[in-house]
Amino acid sequence: MMKIRSCLTFSRRFQSTSSAQSRNHLTNDEIRAHRLRIFNNERQVQIERIRRVEKIEIDVQDPIQSTKLLMNKNLSTPLHCARHLSSVLVDRSCLALIDDQHIWDMNRPLERDCTLKFLHFMEENCEEQNRAYWRTCSFIIGYILETAFKSTYHVELCSFPPPQFQAGSFAYDAQLNLGDWKPTRDDLRCLSIQAYKLRDRDLRFERLDVTQSVAEEMFAYDRFKLAQIPHMLRLVTPTDTQPRLSVYRMGDCHVDITRGPLISSTKQIGRFEFSAVHPIDVPSYNETMHRVQALSIPAQLHLHYWTFDYLLERAKKKNNASVPTLGKAKTAEKLE
């Protein structure tokens, strides 16, 4: 049983088995700071490449307000458009729909003249919104795993499987390096509290497309992700002579690889509960990792506590989504 001093830190001292920690002598906090620094530097470089601000016309089509806006190409985002119109659109919009066919992040710059629709969780057909929500929640699990434990314990993130609603949970696969830890109900609850704290901070998710060299510098201290980057680039852009990988930043806290899209902000997260931690064999890395599972609903949705608790019991079962692999995948859906 893990002894918990408070819901801020775990106090039991585990013997770390991480070879990366002994090799690099870096804590998870230092590694996260490195990723953020490279992300911020690359973002600034890309902004400085915009020599002249061009205007684009955005035809907003929304039941609350339809209008045409003159915005800045490669700088203005759907969120900026929403701020021109209504605070309701700012708060509830999790994704945007461009030209009735392209799902777009709320914080991703617009690239051309287009029509724009705002998407939220109460629409009749919201499969894309739900997928983005679960993908975002997996992203958040990664952040919590890197920050919930004392800095002396080196958690190595690997990747997370694509959203599969039938599995009943979203997940993140990682090498926890915590020995034979079997989390108690209180342990899982303490992890869940970290997600609620993120919701109160209203952190935005921002996308950045980077080259292989930048990605490898960004994740230089993440051995699993460093091995994944060449394979991901071949799958996402197999014929591109200058392929780019999508990475996302959550506020000024965390950077990870995902093809996206992600929701607009952590403020849109509702009830969030960690449900289970299961060991998984990962042949591609010749290691046994842990699949950390959780369940959540958007803040916009209201679900009776009994119903959520019923679903949470189901989410405790092992999520049998595909394990991390360095082999060839059939579609880009394999890469989240």
N, C-alpha and C positions, 0 to 999 in steps of 0.2 A: 504493500500500500504506500502510495506517495504521501509524504508529510507536506502539508501546505501551510506556509507561514501566513500568507494572505492571498487575496485574489490578484495580487500584482506580481508575485514571484512564487516559484516553487522552491522549497527549501531543502529537500533531500539532495544530497550530493551523489551523483552517479558518476561512474567511471566512463569517461568519454573514449570511444573507440575510433574516433575520426582521424584518418591519416591526413586529411586536408588541414585539420587544425594544427597538427604537429609540424606539418610542412610549411604552412604559411604564418602560423602564430597570429592569426587574425580572428577576432570575435565576429559573431553574426552582425553586431552593430557596425563594426568597421567595414565588413563586406557590403552591407546595405548602403553605407555612406559612400563607398566606392562606386557602386552602381548608380546612385543618385547623382554623383559628381559627373560621371561620364554622360549620363542622360542630359543633365542640364547644360553641359558644354556643347553637346551635339545639337541640342535644341537651339541654342544661341547661334551656332554656326549656320543652321538651316534658316533661321530668321534673317541673319545678315546677308544671306544670298538673295534675298528679295530686294532688289535695287530700287524698284519703282512700285509704288502701291497702285494697283489697278482696281477699278470698281467692277462689281458684278451685280446683276439684278436677281434677287431672290423672290420668287413668287410664293408667298406663304399661303397655304390652303389649310385652314383650321376652323372648326366650328365656333371657337371663341372669337377669332378675328382673322379675316383673310385680307391680305394687303401685299403690296410690293415694296421691298426694301432694297436700298442701295448699300451694299456691304463691300468689305475689302477682300479681294482675292487672296487665298492662301493664308489669311489672318483671321477673318471673322468665322465664327462657328455657329451651328444651330442654336447654341445657348445664348450667344450674343443676340441673335434674332429674337429669341423668346423674351429676352430682357427688354426689347423695344416694345413688346406687345402686352404682356401680362405676367404678373407674379405667379398666377396659377400655372401657366405654361412652364415657367422656370422650375417650379417645385415638382410637378407631376411628370414632366416629359423625361422618359428614360432613354429613348432613341429617336432618331429622325429617319424619315423616308425621303430619299432624293429621286426626283423624276419618276415616282411610283414604282421604282424597281431596286434601288440601292439602299440597303440598311446602313445607316451612318451614325457614328458616335456623336453625342451632343457636344463634346469638347474637341471635335476634330475639325480643322479649318476646311471651309468650302472652297472648291477649286474652279468653279465655272458658274455661268448662269444656270439656274435650275428652279424646279418647283420643290417646295419643302413642306412636309407634313410632320407633325409632332406625334410620337407614339407614347402611349402610357399603358398601365397594367389593367385598366378597367375596360378595355376594348373587347369586342366580341371575339375577334381572332387575335390572340396575343402570343402565339407560339414563339415568334422571334424575340419578343420582350422577355418571355420566360427563359429562353435559352441564354440570352445575354445576362439575365439575373443570376442564373445558376453558375454560369462561367465566371461572373464577377465574384460570387461567393467562394468559389474554389480559389480564385486569386487571393481573396482575403484570408483564407485558411493559411496560405503560404506565409503571409505577413505575420499572422498570429503565431505560427510555429517558430518563426525566427525571433520573436520578441517576448514570448511568454515565459521562457525559461531564463535562468541566470546566464550571463554572458560566458561562463566557464563551460557551458554545454554547447557543442557545435552541431546545430541542426543543418542538414544538407538537403535542400529542396531539389526534387527531380522534375516532376511535371504533374499535370492533372488531366484526367480523362475528359472527353467531351461530355456535355450534359446528356444524360439518359434518364428521362422522367420515370420510366418503368422501374429503374433501379431503386427509386425511393430516396435517394440521397445524392449529394454532390461530394466530391472528394479531392484530396491532394495526396500524391505519393512522395514520400520523403524518407531519407535515412535519418532517424531521430537520434541515434547514438546515445540512447538512454538505458542501455543494458536490457534487463528483463522487465522494464516498466509495463505494468498493466493498469491503465487509468481507472480510477474509481469514479463514482458518480459525481463526487465533489470536484475531482480533477477536471472532468468534462465541463462542469458548470463554470469553473474558473476560466477555462478557455473561452466559453461562450460570452462571459462578461466582457472580454476584450473586444468582441465584435460590437457589443452595445456601445462601448466607448467610442468606437470609430463612427458609428451612426451620429453621435452627438457632435462630432467634429466637422461634419459636412465636407468631406474630402472629395475632390473631383478626380475623375479618371481621364488621363490624357494620353493619347497615342502618339508614337513617334516611329517612323519607318527608317531603319538604319542599315548600313552595309554590313557585310560579314566581318570586316575588320573592326568596325565600331562595336558590333555585338560581342565579338570575342574579347575585346578590351573591357567591355562593360561587365561581362560574366567571367572574367579571368580567374576568379577565385571560387567558381561554382563548377566543380568537375563534371557533374551530370549534364548541366546545361551547355557547357563548353563542348561536350561530345555531341550534343543534339543539334547544334547550330548548323553545320554543313548539311545534315540530312533534312532539316526543316527548310532550308533555302532551296534545296533541289525539289522538294515537294510543292512548295508554295509558288515558285517561279522557275519551273524546269527549263524554260527556253530563254529566259532573260539573261542578257550579257552582264547586267549589273543588278543582280537580285537584292531585294531588301527584306528585312525581317521586321515584323511588328512587335514593339515592346510598349508596355504601358506603365505609367507612373501614377500612383495613388497619392495625391497631395504631395508633400515633401517627405513621405515616409517609406515608400517601397516601390521597387521596379521589378517587373517580371516579364517573361516572354509569353505572349498569347496572340493569336490571330484576331481576337475580338469578334464583334464589338462588345464593349462593356457598358454598363449603365452609366448614368450621368454622375451620380454622387453617392457616397456612403449614407447620406441622409435618407435615401430611398429604401434603405434596408429596414425590414420589420423584425419580427421575432427571429432570433438566430440561435440555434442550439447545436453543439457538438454531440454526436450520437454514439460514435464508436471509433476504435482504432484497431485495425486488423493487420497482421503480418501478411506480406505477399512476396512470392518468389519472382524475381525479375531476371530472367535468363540473359537478356542483352547486356546486363551489367554484372552478371554472376554474383548477385547479392540478394539478401532478404531485406526488404524495406517495410515501411508501414503505410497503409492506406488510412488516412485520417478522414472521417466522414462527418457530415453535418447536414442540417435541414434548416431552411429559412423560408419566410414569405415576405413579399414586399410590404413596406409600410402602408401603401395605398390599399392593401387588401386587409379585410378584417375576418378572422377565423376564430371560432369558439375554442377556448383553451383545451377542451376535451378532445376536439377533433384534431388539433395540432399534436397533442400528446399521443393520440392514436397513431398518427403518421410518424411521429418520432420513434415509436416502438418499432415500426417497420424499417425505419432508417438505420436501426442498429444492425440489421442483417448485412453481411458482407456484400459490398457493391462489387459485382462481377464484371465491371467494365474492363476493357483491355488494359494490360499492364504497360508500363513504359517500354518502348522498343526503339532500337536504332536501325531496324530493318526497313524495307520498303512498305509504305502504306498505300492503300488503294486510292484514298482521297485525302484532300487537305483537312477533312473533318477529323482525321486522326490527331491533328495538331491543334491543341487548344491554347 
